Amino acid sequence: MTHTTGTNESNGTASGGYRRKAALLASFAAAGALLLSACGGGDDGGSDARNAGSEASSAARDNSGSMELALKSGTARQNKAPENTGDWANPPGKPATKPVQRKWVQLSAGRAGALDPVVVNGSGFTLYRFDKDTASPSKSNCNDACATTWPPVLVDPGGKIFVQGVERSQVGVITRDDGTHQVTIGGWPVYRFSKDTRPGDTNGQGVGGTWFGVQPDGKKSGLPAGQEDEAATDDSAPEASAPEAPAPESPAPDETVPDEAQQAPATSAILFDDANFSDNGPAQGIAGEGCQDLARPEVTSSISLDGSAKIWSGPGCTGESKVVNGDVADLAAIGFDDRISSVKFG
């Protein structure tokens, strides 16, 4: 499927995961205020509402050749979009529960929790990308039940896309398998997460090792520089090089190991409130480099990660700590049930 950009002059181009997927049900608290978020604005109907000093709108056409969209600078509110339409149809406190094609959408560069920058919609909700999709050509591989958990950002034929801090050349539209039209950034189809219920929530970050906030250029948000475009298409950790001498016997996944015997460092983890990685209870995802505080400390009973990380009982990587390698199905086995407050990667 050919990806098309939001300008007439250039096409936006762009340069999959954990063994288990869990629905993240708890708030991954927003550490910072959103920028350029819930203030949206743009005419949703027939006449073009103008934002003073805004550039002339450009058009995006999908590969079917049947759809044109207007790209306008500024927020939806600046463009006087009618209330209760477009991105505002999912107000704060009401999660996105199914894919809905809108008359307009807003793409604003902003900040959500530890993700900076990340693209948010007109109501300030975080937008995500999926490693199992493709950007060249642009193609969504999230359908059916996946598209209910991760509602794609859809726009009506003839609709509008308001951009603020996102280059028009990075914006495009594709036709999904069900015939609806999904917005892309840097070639990557973009989504909401159904467990984000408030602006600033980032509960989808790092889920399954394949879902990440999307930056204004389509790269992954929240990863160390240089790792944004690393592929995550399988569920295995990087293969370790063969040791020159016989290595000591590897411990079981739920045992701690000394620092000198660590596996390759992990960069993200999913922390489950229940043991055995149960998806019947809440979970939270974290990713990044160095010490990461949990949005909900002292509730974790199992942890899933590829590689090595150090878990701490106190915030800011203080208090008691243990090094874990890979998945720990029951933290009670190592005396750390409901005790994790922070995790150190790398």
N, C-alpha and C positions, 0 to 999 in steps of 0.2 A: 504494500500500500504506500503510495507516494505521499510524503509529508509536504505540506505547503505552508508558506510563511504568511505573516500578516502584512507584507508590503508587496508592491507591484514590481519592485526592483530586485529583491534578493530573497532567496529561500533560506529559511532557518534550518541549520543542520546541527547535528550533535555528534559530537565527536563520533544466582539469582540468588545459600540461605541457611538458616538453622534447620535442624532436623525436625523441629516441631514448630507448629504455628499456634499461637494462642491469641484469643481475642483480648486485647488490653482493655480492662473495664474500669481502671482507676485513673484519676487525673494524674498526669505527669506535669506537676505544677508549673505554672508560668513564672519563671524567675524574674522576668523583666517585662516592661510594658511593651505592648505592640506599637509598632510604628506603621503609619499609613494603613490602618486596618479597617475598623467598622465604618469609617466615613466613606461612603461610596457615592456615586451620583451619576446619572446619565439618563437621558430620555429613553424610555422603554418602548415607546409606541411609534407612531408614524412620523412625527416631525422631529428634526434634528435639534436637540437642545445643545447649546454651545457653552463651552467653558472659555471665559475670557482669555484670549491669547493662546488658545490651544491650537495645535497643528490641524491641518485638514485631515479627516479620517481617511484611512487606507482600507483596502479590502483584502480578505482572506478567502480563498476558494479551496474546497476540498477536492479530492481526486475524482469525485463523480462529476464535477463540473456543473452541479446543479445548485450550489449553495454559495452565497456571498455573505460576508460579515463585515460590519464596519468596525475598525479599530480606532478608538478615540483616546486621546491623551487625558490624563487626570482621573479622578475617582468618579464613581457613580453619582455620589451626592453633588459633586461639582457640576456634573452634567445633568442634574435634576432628574434622576431616575425616579419613577413613581415608587412610593412605599409599598412594601409587601410583595415586591416582584424580584426577579433575578436572584442574586445571592442573598438578598434580604428575606427570601421566602423561608429560609432556615434560620430563625432568630436565635440569639444566645439562649442556651438551656434546652434547645430542641435539636437533638442530633440528626444528621442526615441518615435516613434509614433505607432509602432506595434511590436508584438513579432517576433524576428528573431533568428533562431538557428545559433550559431557561431562555428567556428572551434576551437576557444580558448576563454577563459575568464580569467580575473585576479581578484583575491580577495586580497586586501591589507588593513591592519589595518591602519587607518589614522584619520584625523580630518576634519570635515566640519561644518563651523559656530560654533554653541554652542555644537555640538555633538562630544564628545571625550571620548572614542574612537567610531569610526563607520567604517564599511567596505565600501570601495570605489572600483570602477572597474578600468580597465586599463586607462581610460580617466579621472579618478578622479571624476566620478559621484557617488553620494550617493546611496547606496543600502538599501532597506527597507524590512520589514517583515509585515505580515497581521495577526491580532489577530484572524480572523475567519478561518484561516488555522489551521492545526494541525501539531505537531512535532513528535508525537509518537502515531500512525504511521505518517510519513510525508505525507501530502496531501494538495494540493492547492485547494482552493475554490474560486479562482479568475479566471473567464473564460469570454469569449465573450467580451462585452463592457468593463468589468473590466480589462481584460488583454490588452486592447488598452490604457486605461488610466494608467495602471500599468503594463508595459511590463515585463513579467517574464524573468529572466536571463537564457537563454537556451544555450545548448552546443551540438554540433554534436556528434554522435556516433564515437568513435575513436579520439575525440578531446582532448584538453589539458586544464587543469586548473592550472594557476600559483598562488601560495600562498605566501604571505609575511605578517608575523605577524598574520596569521591565522593557527591554528593547523590543520594538515591534518586529524586528527581523527574527526574534526568537520565538514568536507566537505563531501557532498554526492550528489547523483543525483536521481531524481524520474521521472517516466513517467507520464506526465499529461494526462488529459482526451482526448486531441486531438492527443496524440501519441508523442508529442515533449518531450524533456528531460530538466528538470529544475534543476538548482543547488540549494542545500540546505546548510545552515550553522546551526549547532547545531540542525539539524532536520527540521528547518524552511525554507520553500521555499523563495527565495529572488527575488526582483523586482527592476526595475528602476521606476521613476515617470516621466510621459510625460511632466510635467510643469517645470522640472529642465532642464534649457537650458545651464547652465555653470557649470564647476567643482566648487564644494563648495556650490551649491544651496541645500537647504534643505526644499523646498516648500512642500514636502510630510509629513514632521514631524507633527504628531498629527492629520492628516486629519481624520475626522469622529470618532476620538478617538480610531481608530483601526490600523492606519498605523504609524510605527515608524522606524527610522533608526535601522539597525541591528549591534550589536556588534560582535566581532570576535568569541564569544562563542554562538551566536544565541540569546542572550538576547536583550531587547529593549534598545536603546541608548537614552540618554537625559532625563531619569527619575531618581528621587532620589534613592539612594541605598536602596535595599529591595523591591522596587516596580516594578522592571524590568519584573517579571513574573506574576504580578497580572492579573487575567483574566479580559477581557473587552468584554464579550460576549453578554451583553444586553445594551439597550439604557437608562437605568434608573440610577439615582444617588443612592448611598448607602442609605439604609433605616435608618431614624433617630429613635433613641430609643424613646419610649413613654414618654412624660413629666409627672412628678409627679403632677404638677398643670396645669390648663388650660393654653394653650399657646396663646399668642396674635395672632390675625388674620394675616395670611401670606399675605405679599404684593404681588402685581402682579409682574411677572417676570421682567418688565421694570422699577421697582421702586428701589430706593436705600434703604438700611436698616442700622440701627446702628450696630456697630461691635458686640455688645452683642447678636444680634439676627441672626447672620450669620448661613448659612447652613454649611454642611461639606465643607472644603476647596477644591477647584478644583485644578487640577495639569496640565491642558492643556486647550486651547481655540482655536476656529476658529474665526477670525475677518474678516468680509465681508466689502468691500468697499461700497456696496449698502445696503439699508434698507431691512428688511424682509428676510434676509439670502439669497438674490438672488444669484444664481450661474451664472448669466449672466455677472457679473463683476468679477474683481479680488478678491482674498481673501488671507489670510496668516494664518499659524498655528504657535502656540508657545506652549511650554511645559517646565516643569522644576519646580524648587523649588525657592521660593523667588522672587526677582524682575527680570523681563525679559523685556528688551528693544525690541521694534518692529523694524523690518527691514525697514518697511515703516510707519513712524509715521504720525499722523494727517490725516488719510484717511478713518478711520473705521466708518461705519454707523449702523452696527448691529454686535452683538457678541453672539456666542453660546458656552456655557460651562455648565457642570454639577457641581453644587456646587457654592461656594462663591469665589470671587476674588475682588481685589481693582484695579480700573483703574486710571491712572494718566495722567495729561496733559503734563508733562515734562519727559525727559529721566531720568533713574536712580530712578524712583519712586519719582519724585519731582513735585512741582506745585500743582494744584488743584487735588482732588481725590474724588472718589465715590466708595462705596461698592455696588457690584451687585450680585444678587443671581440668578443663572441660566441664561436663554436666555434673551437678550434684543433685540427686533425686530427693534426698532427705537431709536437710542441714542439721537436723537433730543428731544425726550420726557423728557429726564433728563438733557438736556443742555450739552451733550457731543458729539454731532455729529462732526466728523472729528477733534477730539481733542485728542484721545488716543495716547500717545507716549510710555507708558510702562504699564505693568500689574504685580501685585504682587500676587503670589500664596502662600497659607499657612498662 
